[in-house]
């Protein structure tokens, strides 16, 4: 049982008997009075809720259920249960819709401060920052309630599911020919520098020149490790920013000391900068996710992951670090024998990104993505949306959806491998390495190609931009068949 205001209690009968609204309303916040500590039967609350349920159109093609009678409260009118969300109970869904609107509004208010903080931490980097919208908040809260079998009684409970209330994306610049040449020249394998002949072979490989069978053996031995060295070179400036800001924040919160940081094995050059640079902006660090395909090149190197682990050791604060070490021989051991954190880091479709969760000064959670210039991460989202039944375009998207869902299990695995190769192709380009574009496997519908995914993505962006020109979020009457 939960509490309701006297006004809600007294208005219950009138609202239950009222007719559904037929006009579009642009502001859902109907004032209903102060929430008082009067116990009420839950069924009374649900009758009241059902009478006030509407659709709130948050985007041209997306609505979420809300309850106009309880929207102005600062928490759900009754405990929303995971079982009710699983069964599609519209009264419970509407309370989560209200929560989503309140949380998204608070995130939007927190955005300027968060952006200012990130601008200080990552000055000089190309970066985008946005707050999470109501539709995304609604979907994520419902997803985690069902997955964890947890109920929600307060907005604060729901907010814990939204670790990316503020999302930032840092784009790393591509490496140059000079970067590649310097890395090859200074590279050492198992403590031994490459010979002049080996360096020449790697340069030919990275320039996409034909190799002899003998040369290919040499290339296979060194190429992956050299690409990992290139990746470390590319991401080191931004990783240093994360580590310095994280250490500064930990010192400010007194969860560590310079001595502890030194004893943990943190890099000496970072410790020296921490001591001598008074302008480091603090930023609290959380989970580190280092995703890649099975044979892909991650954005964070093994050395960089070790630094995050040592940072944990120095602070005593635990957060998840999801990464698969390059020292693991996947061909020998296979994914099934990996530890969970390493297994979770390998994405069958090749999804490649570095992600670090943070907490801003006001306590709002954020997620900062680190990526390069490769565009496939945007195009490949078409596949995710298709599987989640989120694509709205026709007929182009429907042809893709039809082809995707028509794949047999073994074909779906082959398609994942194709996607992984596409990610690797663009990742190579970011590292200054020339390779040939992967081809869609023989026999597959051409509509499943990366180029067609790009067309769908671009058409979707254009379609949404056109629809947003005069769009205003608004309430609409609830259709009886509406299921959220």
PyMOL commands that set and color helices and strands:
alter all, ss='L'
color gray80, all
select helices_A, chain A and resi 6-17+42-52+82-86+90-121+134-148+155-159+177-186+196-206+213-252+258-264+268-276+302-315+330-333+335-337+340-345+376-379+381-387+396-405+409-430+446-448+450-468
alter helices_A, ss='H'
color red, helices_A
select strands_A, chain A and resi 2-3+39-40+53-59+62-67+126-131+166-171+188-189+192-193+284-291+321-322+353-359+365-371+474-476
alter strands_A, ss='S'
color yellow, strands_A
deselect
rebuild
show_as cartoon
